[in-house]
Amino acid sequence: MIISHQHRFIFAAVPKTGTHSVRQALREHTGPDDIEQVGLFVDKRFPWSDLAALRHGHISLRQVRPYLGDEAFARYFKFAFVRNPFDRFVSYCAFMTRNDDRFAREPQAVMRQVLFDLRPLEHVLFQPQHTVLVDDAGALLTDYVGRVEDMQASYDTICDRIGIPSRTLEQVNSSRRGDYRQYYDRALIDGVAALYRRDLELFGYAF
């Protein structure tokens, strides 16, 4: 997450949605009083000890709101990026097995193990995307949600809104794979659809 007091925005970093590319571009415009929490490639922490203790940078808007106060929170432009949950799940499985070649050899076996056996629901990268962006009643707290599938255009729109110049986003922490649909069978489609149903509904995605 990045909170810019200078430009009055909050960037909520949803895991596995190209957040490092966006962070890298936004940092060029942050001032000395702006704050960021991130734990990969760059190590920065928020000034609030309980959030800093989380160590990762995927802080939810609900978590940070009390520290900013309702007035400032309402005034700041809040944005994030989301990704097709079926594509994101493939990315998660590939990322979590990146130190061996299991995913390359048996992608569906890895996906079935993660989805049906391990089900790491406490792992921040596995959790549904909407959990970073909604309030306690499940309503979106964002002013704008960009899409990984149209990332540059979404970023251009965000920059125009917060009043900073846009630039071409670089690829950071990306991996090479084929179309996500090739990794699925019926059981995996149904399982991912059930797990991420709210993301599919809220952000208008489908297999």
Stockholm file with secondary structure:
# STOCKHOLM 1.0

chainA/1-207         MIISHQHRFIFAAVPKTGTHSVRQALREHTGPDDIEQVGLFVDKRFPWSDLAALRHGHISLRQVRPYLGDEAFARYFKFAFVRNPFDRFVSYCAFMTRNDDRFAREPQAVMRQVLFDLRPLEHVLFQPQHTVLVDDAGALLTDYVGRVEDMQASYDTICDRIGIPSRTLEQVNSSRRGDYRQYYDRALIDGVAALYRRDLELFGYAF
#=GR chainA/1-207 SS CEEETTTTEEECCCTTSSHHHHHHHHGGGCCTTCEECBCSSSCBCCSSHHHHTTCSSCCCHHHHHHHHCHHHHHHSEEEEEECCHHHHHHHHHHHHTTTSSHHHHCHHHHHHIIIIIICCTTSTTTSCGGGGTBCTTSCBCCSEEEEGGGHHHHHHHHHHHHTCCCCCCCCCSCCCCCCGGGGCCHHHHHHHHHHTHHHHHHHTCCC
#=GC SS_cons         CEEETTTTEEECCCTTSSHHHHHHHHGGGCCTTCEECBCSSSCBCCSSHHHHTTCSSCCCHHHHHHHHCHHHHHHSEEEEEECCHHHHHHHHHHHHTTTSSHHHHCHHHHHHIIIIIICCTTSTTTSCGGGGTBCTTSCBCCSEEEEGGGHHHHHHHHHHHHTCCCCCCCCCSCCCCCCGGGGCCHHHHHHHHHHTHHHHHHHTCCC
//
